[in-house]
């Protein structure tokens, strides 16, 4: 026997597995224990009757239902109202106008966006209502269509089929929103929407006969494994399946990409992929020519590379957030250099605060800015703060629009651990590991490519990093993170946690000799409460500051001998012509030796 699912407008029931109402599609003529949950991504439960039921049930034939159409007056009222949040967003951000809304057939009822389904012969056959918060669908409210009376039925068609040309390739997508947004950006194609992952049916597929079709998948399980592909295959429609976002599983679709300013190429992937790879490869001569005008530049000389993914990794309590904010303030107030190194003022700075509530963050920012205002009250750039504790529903991808609107050139992410936690939630991944570590850098690289920004990610060191020499292995996260990042500096305690001195160590620098530009700095507080870093010494050797390691200075043994004789720092400085800092380092090592610590 042939088992078939019931079709709309037959009601759906409650899924016995996930418990969601109006999601369980029953089989025709069978007990309601048999069916399939249409929450494909999050449930997908299927109680298949095959092999369980041997004989076909006896079903009395039903009389043909009368085909009816929506009230023209209702349709006119809907079309004349273009005030839904979706309309307003598209007009402000995507350039839509009343003439286009009338042609497409998208209006408003109350505050709901109403998509009018019009058949190829120009008849209005149904209306689908969806609630949007601007461009995002309110997923707590299910979309719905007009319901016919008993014994009646509405005609079925695909959305936008009334605008089909005679010869263009058809791009078939799932959502009405994607179809109308993509239609504006890709006019070389005809665009149709099925209205859902199971929206292509026996009753509306005829419009695709004798046409070339690109089925453009959404980036999730439902988009890649739905009945649309099976239906196209069963009817032998001339089609190609196009997956524009391979590797993503977060329901990202073409409309999302267009809104973010990206227009991926839509084309058929043929078996011969040589042309594809020819576009990817370059000879060395082509490489030189393509980037002949490129110059390696620094936002902060030797420490932050422009148009690159930089990391500032720090031990807990060293002041990594304060250092990130201080750098941002130096750029805001037009400092020519910071801690002895030149600054390049490209534009505004965006500080993404993932860790601290907005009110507490204010307490951290204010003392830092007070110091900069005293020295240079003239600002040349803006510093924008975005606190995610205050904006819990904001996704990582939506930050891209903020970067564009605010003309951002440096993005500081504080911190990597907290940001990744949110990213994993958005991408529906359990945790970051070596297999998916590129997800974080895909976001950063998309910002860089679209907006030309530099990024600085603030990260934590792992536990137990104290007294270990700086290496990429000390940073939190899977080991692949170090491979994906372009540049990394470390902020560490110089002596111990009771003192104010800090080490600023360059760890990963593709074009600088490691260790050459390391600094000794201090985190200090002024009498008025302002907080600031200041430079103590440049070109320091990290090993001189690791407890138990013998200082590398050539006069170390002489200094120890004089200290043992009771000489004062000033006397040793005059006798050996060394700085007080060197004497202090050697004395720290000497004290360790008195406790049996030499050579540790």
N, C-alpha and C positions, 0 to 999 in steps of 0.2 A: 504494500500500500504506500501511497505518497502522503507524507505528513507535511502540512503547511501551517505557517503561523497566521493568526488572525491579523487583519489589517485595520488601520484607522478608518472609521472612528470607534471601532470596538475598544472598550476600555481595557487598560492594563491594570494588573493587580499588584499586591505587595510581594516583594521578593522574599522567599522563605529563608534565604541565606543572609543578606545584608539588611533586610527589614525595611527597605525604602518603598514607599507607596508609589503606585502608578509607574512602575519601572519593569514589571514582569509581564512579558508578552506571551499569551497563551497560544497553544496549538488549536487549530480549528476542530471543533467537535469532540475534543478530548476533555478528560477531567482536568481541573485547574491546577493539579499538582505538576502537570507537564508544561514546560515553557522555558523562557530564557530571559535573564536579567539584561536590560539594555544599558546598564552602567558598565560598559565593557572594560573601561580602564580600571575601575575600582572594585568590580565584583566579577561580572561575566558568568555567573552561575547558570548552568544549562542542565535541565532534567529532560534528556532526550528519550522519547518514547520508543525509538528503534530497538528492537530486540526484546521489548517489554510487553508490547501489545501485538498480538498475532492477527487479529481480525479487524477489518475496517468497521468502524461504527456506522450504524444506519443513520443518515442525516436526511431529514426531510428537505426537499428543495425549497429555497426561499424565493419569493417573487422578486423580480427586478425592481430596484429602487428608482424612484424618479430623480433625474438630475436637476438640481436647482442651483441658483446663483445668488451671491450676496445682494442685498438691497442697494441699488445704485445711489440712493441718497446717502446711505451710510458710507459708501466708498468715497463719495464726493466730500463729505465732511472730514473723513480721515485724510484725504489727499490735500485738502486746503490747510490743514494744521501741520506745520513743520517746526514745532517748538519743543520736541522731546530733547532730553540731554544729548542723545546720539546725534540728532540734527545739528544742534548748536556746536558740538565738538567738531564735527566734520566740516562745517562752514568756517569755523575759526582756524582750524589746523590743516585741513585738506583741500580747501578751496571750493567746496560744493555750493550750489546756488539753487534757487527755487525751480528754475527751468529743468535742472538735472533731476531734482526730486520728483517732479511731475512725470518726466520721461521714464524714470526707473520705476516709480510707483512705491514710494516710501513716505508714509505720513505718520500721524500721531493720534492716539486715542487716550484721553486723560494724559498721563505722562509716559505711556508705553509707546515704543516705536512699533509701527505697523507696516509690515512688508506685504504688499498686495501681489498676490500670485495672478498673473495674467497669461492666458494661453497664447499659442502662436497665432490663433485667429482673432486675438484682441479682446477676448472675453475675460472679465474679472471673475476668477473661479473660487478664490478663498483669500483670507487675510491671516497672517501669523503675527502674534503680538509678543514682543520681548521687552523686558525691562533692562535698561542700561544705566550704569553710572558713568556718564560720558561715553567712553569707548569700550568699557569693560561690562560684560553682561553680569547682571546680578544673579549669581548661581543659586541663591536661596529661593528664587522664584522661577518656576518652570515655565517655559514658553507654551503658548496654546494657540489654537486656531479656531475659526468659527465651527460650531457643531450643527449639523443638520437635524431636522426633526425626524421623528420615527417614520420610516418608509421613504426617506429622501436621502440623497447623497450629493456631495459637491464633486465636481470634476477634479481630476488630479493633473498637475503639471509641474514643471520645474521652474524655479524662480528665475526671472529675466528671459524666459524663452520668447517672449513677445518682441524682444530686441535682436533676435538672431538674424545674422546676414545669411547669404546663400553660400559663401565660399570660405569664410575664415575658419581656422582651427578652433574647436571649442575647448575651453578650459573649464573643467568640471570641479567644483569645490564643495565643501560640506555646508558652510554657513553663508547666509544671505549677506552678512556684513562683509565677509571676505570678497564675495562676488562683486559688490558695488564699489568697494575700495580698489580692488585689483583692476576692475574695468576702466577706471580713470587713469591708472598708471600703465596699463598694458592694452592700449586700444587696438593693437594688431590682432588680438584674439576676440572671439565671442566668449562671454562668461555666463555660466549657469551654476545654480546652487541646488543641491538635493534637499537642503533643509535639515539634514541630520545624517548620522552614519548609516542609517538604514532607509534613507529617503528615496533612493532610486528603486522604483517598483515596476512590475509588469504593466501598470497602467500609464506610466509617464515616460518609459524608456524609448518609446517610438520616435521621440523628437531627435534622438541621436543616430537613427538609422541613416546609413550612407554618408556619415560625417566622420572626420578625423577628430579624435578626442584625446586631450591630455587630462588624466585624472591626477589632481595635485593633492597629495596626502597631507593631513595634519601630522605633527610630530608626536604621536602617541600610539598606543596599541589599537585604539578604536579607529584611528585614521589609517592605519596600515593593514588591519585585518577585518575590515567591515564588509558588509554584503554588497557594497557598490562594485568592488572589484570582481566579485563572483558573478554579479549580474551582467557586467560588461562582457565577461568571458562567456557566459552562457548564451548571450545573444550574438556573440561573435562581432561585437562592435570594434571597429578599427581604433584601437586605443593604446596609449602608453601611460604607464604609471610613473609619475614624477615625484621623487622624494627630495625636496629642496633642502631639507634640514636633517640629513643623515647623522645619526649619533645622538640626536636630541629625543627626549621622551617626556617633555614637559607641556605637551599640547600647543606648542608654538606653531603659528601658522603664517601664511603669506601676508595677511593683514597686519600682524604684529611686526613683521619685517618692514613693510611699507611705512607704517607709522613711525618706526625708528629711523627711517631715511635710507633703508637698504632695498635695492631692487635686484634680487637674484635673477640670473638668466633662466628663462624657461625654454627648455628644448628637449627633444627626444634623445635618449641615450642609445646609440646604436651599438651593435656588437663590436664594430671596429672603433676602438677608443683612441686610436693613434692621434687624431686631431686634438682630442682633449689633452693628451699628455704633451703634445707639441706646444700647446699654449702655456703649459706649466714649466717647461724646461727652458733654460737659458745657457748659451755658450758664455764663457768667461768674458768675451768681448761684448756680448749683449748685456751682461751684468754691469760691466764698467760704464757702458753708454747709458743704460737705464738710470743709474745712480751717480752720474758724473757730477751733479750739483750737490750731492749729499755731503754734509760735514758733521762730524761728531761734535755735539754741543752738550753743555751741561746747564741745567737749571741752577744747581749748586755745584760749583767747580769741584771736580774729583769725587763728589759724593752722590749726586743725583743726575743721571743721564736723561736728556730730553727725549721724548717720544719712546720711552722705554718703561719696562715694568721693574721698578726699584723696590727693594725691601729694606726696612729698618727693623732689625731683630734685636731685642733687648732683654736683659735680665729684669725680673720683677722688682719694681720700686726704684729703678734707675732714672725714671722721668721720661720715658719714651713718648708719652702723650704730650708732655710739656715741650719736648724737643720738636715734635711735629708741629705743634701750635706756634712755637717760636719761629720756626722756619717760615710758616705761613704769614706770621706778622711781619717778618723782615721783608717778605715780598709785597705785602700789602702797603707798607710804609716806605717803600722805595729804597731800602738799604742797598748800597753798592756791593757790600760783602757781608757775610755772616760767619763768625768764628774764624776769620782770616781767609775765607775763600769767597770768590766772586759769585754774585747772583745775576741771573738773566731774567729780567721781568717781562714775561710773555703776556700775562693776562691774569684773570681772576683765579682764585683758589677755592676749591670745594672740599670741606672737611667732613667726611662721613663718619659720624660718631655712632658706633654700634654698641658701645659698652655702658655708657653713663646716661642717666636721665638728664633731660634738658636743663632742669634747674640746678642740679649738681655740676653739670658741665660749665654752666655760667660761672660758678665759683672757681673753676680751674682757669677759664679763659681770661677773666678780668684782671687778675694780678699780672699775667704775662703781657697783656696789651698795655697796661699802665706803664710798664717800663719802656715800651716802644714809643708810646705817645710822648713821654717826657723828652725823648731824644730826637724824635722826628715826627711831629704832629701832622705832617702833610702826607696823606695817603694817595697812592697812584693806582692801586688795584682794590678790588673788593674781596673780602673773605666771607664765604657763605658756609654756614653750619647746617648740616642735616642730621638730626638725631632720630634714629630708628625706633627708639623706645617711645617717641612721641608720634611716630608715623608707622605703626605696626603693619599696616596693610600695603605699604609701599614695597614693590618688588625691586630686585637688583636691576632688571631690565629697564624699569621705568626711570631709573636714575639717568639713563642716556638722554632723555628729553630735558631733564634739568640741566645737564651739562651743556646742551645746545642753547637753551634759553638764557642761561646765565653767562654764556661765553667763557666757559671754564677752560683753563690750560694746565692746571695741576690739580689732581685729585688725590687726597690723602685718605686712606682707608684705615680706620682704627676700630677694631683690630682684625687681623686675618682670621683668627679662630672664630670670632663672633660673626663675621661676614659670611664665612663658609657655612656656618650653622644655618643661617637664613637661606643661603643659596641652595644647600642640600634640601631644605624644606620646599623651596620653590620648584626645584627640579625633581622632586619626589625620589631622592636618593637617600640611602640610609647613612652613609658616611663618606668622607673624602679618603681616597686611597690612591695607590699608584696607577690604577686602571682608569680612574676618572678625574685625576688631578687637573687635566686640561680644561675642565669645566670652568674653573675660576679664571684661568688665563684666557679662555674664549671671551669672557665678559670684558676683561681688561683690553684685549686686543681689538674687540669691536669698538670700544670707546676710542682707542688710539686711531683706528682706521677712519672712523666717521668724523671724529672731532679733533684729531691731532693733539690729544692730551698726553701729558706725562703722569704716571701713577706712582705713588709711594705707599706701599702697604706696610703697616706697623704690625710686627709679629712678636710673639713671646719665645724665649728660649725654653728648652725642655728642663724638667727638674733634674738637679744634680749637675748642672753646667758650671757651677762655681769652681774656680781655680783650674778649669780646663782651658787649654789654648783655643782661641776662636777658630771655628770651622763651620761649614754649612750644616753639619750633622747636629749642631746644637739647637737649631731652629725647630719650632713646632711644625708638625705636618709630615706627610709622606716624603720619602727621599726624592721623588720625581719633582717636587716643588722647586728644589734647587736647580734642576735642569731647565725648567721652564722660565724661571726668573732671569732677568738680564743683568742685574746688579744688586749687591747686598752689602750693607754696612751693619755693624754691631755696636750697641751701646752697652757698656759693661762697667761694673765697679772697678775702680783703680786699685783700691786697697781692701776696704771692707765696707759694710753697709752703714757704718756709723759716720763715715767721712763723706765729704761733698764731691770729691774728685771722681771723674768718670773717664773711661776710655772710649774713644770713637774710632772704631777699627774698620778698615775696608777689607771685606772678606772675598767677595766675588766681583772682580773688575776685569772685563774682557780685554781692555786696552790700557790698563795701568799695572805697573809692577806692584804686587801685593805687599802691603806693609809700608810702602814708601810715604804715604800721606796720613798716617795715623796721628791722632791728636790726644792730648790730655786736656780735658775741660773740667769745669766745676759747675754745679747747680747751686745757685746762691739766692738768698732772699734779702731785699733791702729793708731799711728801717721802716719804710712806708708800706711794707707788705708785698711790694712788687717782686716777681720771681723772674730770674734770668740765668742763662748760661754764659760763661765767659771762658775765653781761651787762656790756658796756662802755658802749654808748650806744644810745638809741632814736631813731626817726624820722630815720634817716640817709638821705642821698641816694646811691644806688648809683654814680652817675657820678663822685662824688668819689674812688672807689676803683678805677676802671678805669684801668690804667696808660696814661699819655699823655693822659688827659682832664683839662682844667683844672678844678680844684675850683670849685664854684658859690658858695662863701662870698663875701659882698660885700667882705670885706677881704683877699681873696687877693693882690691887687697890693701892698698895703701890707705884708703879711707877707713877701712875696718881697723887697721893698726892704730891710726890716729884717734879714732873713737875709743878704742880700748885704753888709750893713754889719757882719756878724759878731755880731749880737745873739743872746743865748741864748733858749731857749724861754721861760724864766720871765720874762725881761725883756719879750718880745713879749706874753706873756699879760697882764702888768700894764699895758703901754702901750695895748693894743688891746682888752683885756677879752674875749679869746677863750680857748677851752680848749686844753690841750696837744695834744689829738687833732687839732684843726683845723690847728695849726701843723705837726704831723707830716705830715698829708696834703699840705699845701702844699709842704713841704720835699721830699716824694717827687716831686711834680710838678716842682719846681725842679731836682732832680737829673736828671730825665729831660731837662729843657731844656738842661742843661750838656752832654748827650750828643747834642744835636741832635734830641731827642725831642718838643719842644713841638708840640702840635697833632695828634699821631698818634692 
